[in-house]
Amino acid sequence: EEDRRVREFISKDHDDGRLLIITGSAGDGKSALLERATRLAKGGVIPNKRVNMDATSARAADEDYDDRLSEFFELIMENVRSRSGRRSALAINYGLAVSFFEFSDYGEEYEVVWDALQQSQVEGDIEDHQNVDVINLSHRRTYNTHPDEIGSGLLRQILDRFDPTHELSPFSEAFEREREACPAGKNCPLYYNVRQLTDDQVKDRLAELFASTSIIRGSYLNPRMIIDRISRTLMPASIRDVPDHEVCPVGAAVENGAMEVDVDDLLWNTAFETIDTSTATASFVDPTSRTDFTTDQEILNWSVYDEDLNSDLSNIQIENVTSRERIRTLLRKRYLQPEQPHMDSFISDNPTFREFSSALTYFTSDNQEEVVNQIQDEIQ
């Protein structure tokens, strides 16, 4: 929706002098949204000097930053006020906007712009506030909170981009090249982790895991955070610092003996480490932090028939793994890739969580009546 709105704003040669502001926090994708729309727009494109993305990449306000932003407003404000001439667009971090407008005279000089930005903090997107439009990406929902669809949306779509077999993935060519040339072959933990992400069920579960954790903590997952979480799941810190190699440095380090593969390098464990299972949240989302009769029975069976425990991770060579480490890894693996019905209990199946996420969906939905029809039983 945001892509469409920005492209429509800049794609035609309007003569109304309108200003579009894309705001939000660091990592919301403000510059990426505006840059892509500008690049893909057909027809009359806003001149480069009227598209300002400088104020989103800056990490802190400085005199040069203030001067550059002031010059931009001096160029466009007469058009905004007179509702005539070329359109303009600005991507700006809201924190830097506060610094620019609130702690200087610019708030009065460009009162129209500052009023629209402040209004967007409460209302989200603003349309035609004295010829200023605002898209506040901090109000964007990056995943569905409906208990039957939790994690779907942008979060799930980004996971698809990391799947090298997906048609829209930017990693397909690199994956094919390194899969054939990786010195360690199937014993490469990076290859092992990426291969798990080719399973739609695993991607669905990861999306649920990340979204559920975000809901429980009341934290916001913006695109940069999502990308960072997936990246650290596939390539944890333990396998990043390896010597350079022409193909797959991780596999080369394993083959050369410079690195020993550990169960903590595998996706089944790294996914939980990225959400910090040392906190109280762990008891809700990590199967190793809670227990039930069927899980206890399964673990006891593994202690008797340990060939099941060993064979499950036999497709990657790992030395010196204790039974406890294998049990922890296997519990998490079956949680993210359920193979037996009684191992299929996920956080989104919890009745209390379903009630909460149903209510959250209702109160944050633009169409509450439709949501009530979908999840009426849950809310009751």
Secondary structure, DSSP 8 states (H G I E B T S, - for coil): -HHHHHHHHHHS---B--EEEEEESTTS-HHHHHHHHHHH--SS---GGGEE-HHHH-SS--HHHHHHHHHHHHHHHHHHHHT-B--EEEEEEHHHHHHHHHTSTHHHHTHHHHHHHHHHHHHSSB--SSSEEEEEGGG---S---TTTTTTTHHHHHHHHH-TTSTT-TTHHHHHHHHHH-TTGGG-HHHHHHHHTT-HHHHHHHHHHHHHHHHHHT----HHHHHHHHHHHHS-GGGTS----SS-HHHHHHHTTS----GGGSHHHHHHHTT-TTSTTHHHH-GGG---HHHHHHHHHHHHSHHHHHHTTTTS---S--HHHHHHHHHHHHHHS--SGGG---GGG-HHHHHHHHHHHHHH-S-HHHHHHHHHHHH-
